Amino acid sequence: MNFKLFIARRYLFSKKSHHAINIISMIAVTGVAVTTMALVCTLSVFNGFQSLVAGLFTHFDPEVKVTPRQGTMLDLDSKEYRALSTSPYVAVCTPVMEGHALVVTSDRQVPVMLKGVADNFMHQAGISDILYGDGEPVLTSDILEYEIMGIQLAGRLGLGVSFPDPLQVYAPKKGERVNMANPLSSFNHDELQSSGLVFSVHQSKYDSDYMLCSLGFAQRIFDAPGKASAVEVKLAAGATPDHIAATVGPGFNVQDRYEQQEDVFRVMQVEKLISYMFLCFILFVASLNITGSLSMLMIEKKKDAATLRSLGASDSQIRGIFMDEGLLIILAGAVTGTLLGIALCRIQQVYGLIKMGQSEGSFIIDAYPVVVQPMDIAIVLCTVLSVGLVSVWYAVRRF
């Protein structure tokens, strides 16, 4: 065994002449362990929320969304759309038309995001899993047009899942100024019947603003026959967004689910980074105990250092003993904290001990979600070892 490591291990576990050194050493190990555990748990909770949000989006957002780089509409007679709809990499290809409209009931007027979808939308999206009510998921039948709105939007309109009177839908005509003498003449107008269904994505962005209708209805109300604002794609087995990008060419944006919700995930990444930085600062403060512990130990072991010099040990070797002593403290705290953090995350996954709120069912989930990622564990260990190494070096640099 390396004699420096051997002596450092003896110093770590042996009883000191001053009991305070033992106490400070234990505080140092405990501080590093607790901070490491907090880092593992905090990063895992953020991973859990990201996984939860991604899972919620899958019910409404497509696997891949294709939009034109220039302009807001794409032509459904274009060669790019025909190539996309017949591509072997595409399982379901759904043109959609999104736009802002005004929905009027007998006593309320609410702006909505109207989303017209093709008949195969139910096969492309997982929305059938989040529909509630006794109706059928049909958006057009003979001469009637039907809607499926978000559950919060129904509340804003003062409606139930089903209602007898049709909704009045208005959208401004393209290229026309509002006629102040007769404002309604500047708007396209149509009606939507109740489908007896609502959807609930558990995301206010959708549940409070979105209303589904047929693609033909949206094209008429927005003056865009034969057009679509986007094409939503369900990938075939083994296909990737890169295959879709190669199919449509450089004139189109191809986004997966994470890119479609880039703002949401960027905010979560920033929050995760800020939490990491705060905990790193706490780790730095905790590592000062290592500096204090080593400083007191070096003062106590001055006679031992003189004896080692007499036996032929160099100054660098003696400094190395205390460097190894500090590294042992760091490793003990880092390994203990990592194992405790992983264990706590596992307990939370299985038993859900830490709840989101006092009332069950108040949130989407009852307990905080956690997902432990190996990359986060590696980052935590590197951070703890780096901060601890700086503290150890500072303590022994002038010995």
Residue, then its C-alpha position, 0 to 999 in steps of 0.5 A: m500500500n502507498f505509505k501516504l495513503f496508509i498514514a492518511r487512513r490511520y489519521l482519519f480513523s485514529k483518535k486525536s489528542h484534541h477531540a474537537i478535530n474528530i468532531i470537525s472531521m465528522i461534520a466535514v464528512t456529514g456536510v459533504a454527504v448531506t449536500t451531495m444527497a441534496l444535489v442528487c435528489t434535487l436534480s432527480v426531482f427536476n428530471g421527474f417533472q420534465s418526464l411528467v410534462a413530456g408525458l402529458f404533451t404526448h396526448f395532444d402534440p404530434e410526434v413530429k410537426v412540419t411547418p413552412r419556414q416562410g409564410t404561415m400556410l402550406d399548400l396541400d397540393s404541393k409536391e412536398y406534401r404529397a411526398l410526405s403523405t406517401s412517405p414510408y417513414v410516415a404512419v399517419c399524416t394529418p394536415v391541420m389549420e390553427g388560428h385565433a377566433l371568437v366564440v360567442t354564446s348567449d351570454r359570453q364572448v371568448p377568444v379561442m385557438l381554433k384547430g381544424v384537423a383532418d379526419n385521421f387526427m384521432h389515429q395520429a394523436g393520443i387524444s382519444d385517451i383524454l376525452y370525457g363525455d358521452g358523445e362520439p369523436v366526430l367533427t363533421s357529419d353531413i351539413l353539421e360541424y362539431e367541436i371538441m373543446g378543452i375542459q377549462l374552455a368549457g368553463r370559461l364559456g359557461l357550458g357543460v360537456s354537452f349543450p343544445d344551442p350551437l356556438q357562433v364562431y367569428a374570424p376576421k376576413k383576410g385583407e379587410r379593415v373592420n367596417m365600423a358601420n357594420p363590424l360583423s361584415s368584416f368577419n367570417h361567421d359559422e356555427l359549431q354544434s356540441s359533440g358531447l365531448v371535452f378533452s383534458v390535457h392537464q395543461s392550461k395552454y390547451d385546456s383553457d384555449y383550444m377548440l378542435c373542429s374539422l379541417g374544412f371548417a377551419q379552412r372556411i372560417f380562415d379563408a384558406p381553402g386547400k391550405a394548412s398551417a402545419v402537418e402533424v406526423k405520426l412516425a412509422a416504426g424505425a423512422t426519425p424526424d431526420h427522415i421527415a426533414a429529408t423528405v420535405g426538404p430545407g423549406f420546412n421546419v421539422q420539430d419533435r415534441y421537445e422542440q415544439q415545447e422548447d420554451v417550457f423545457r428551457v425554463m425547466q432547464v434554467e430552474k434546474l441550473i439555478s438550483y444546482m448553482f445554489l447547492c454548489f454554493i452550499l457545498f462550498v461552504a460545507s467544504l470549508n469544514i474540510t479546510g478547518s479539519l485539515s488545518m487543525l490536524m496538520i498543527e497536531k501532527k507537526k512532530d509526526a511530520a518532523t519524524l517523517r522528514s528524519l526518515g527521509a520523506s520529502d515535503s511533497q510526500i508529507r503534503g501528499i499525506f494530508m492531501d490524501e486525508g482530505l480526499l478520503i473525507i471528500l470521498a466518504g461524504a460523496v459516496t455516502g451522500t450519493l448512495l443516500g440520495i439514490a436510496l431516497c429517490r427510490i423510496q419516493q418512486v415506490y412509496g411517494l412519501i413527499k406529497m404535492g399537496q394536502s388534498e389527494g387529487s388536487f394535482i396531476i400526481d399526488a407525490y413529487p416525481v423523481v427520475v435518477q439519471p446516470m449523467d446527473i450522478a456523474i456531474v454531482l460526483c465531479t462537482v463534489l470532488s472538484v470543490g473538495l479538492v480545491s478546499v484540500w489544496y488550500a489547506v495544505r498548500r503552505f504546509 
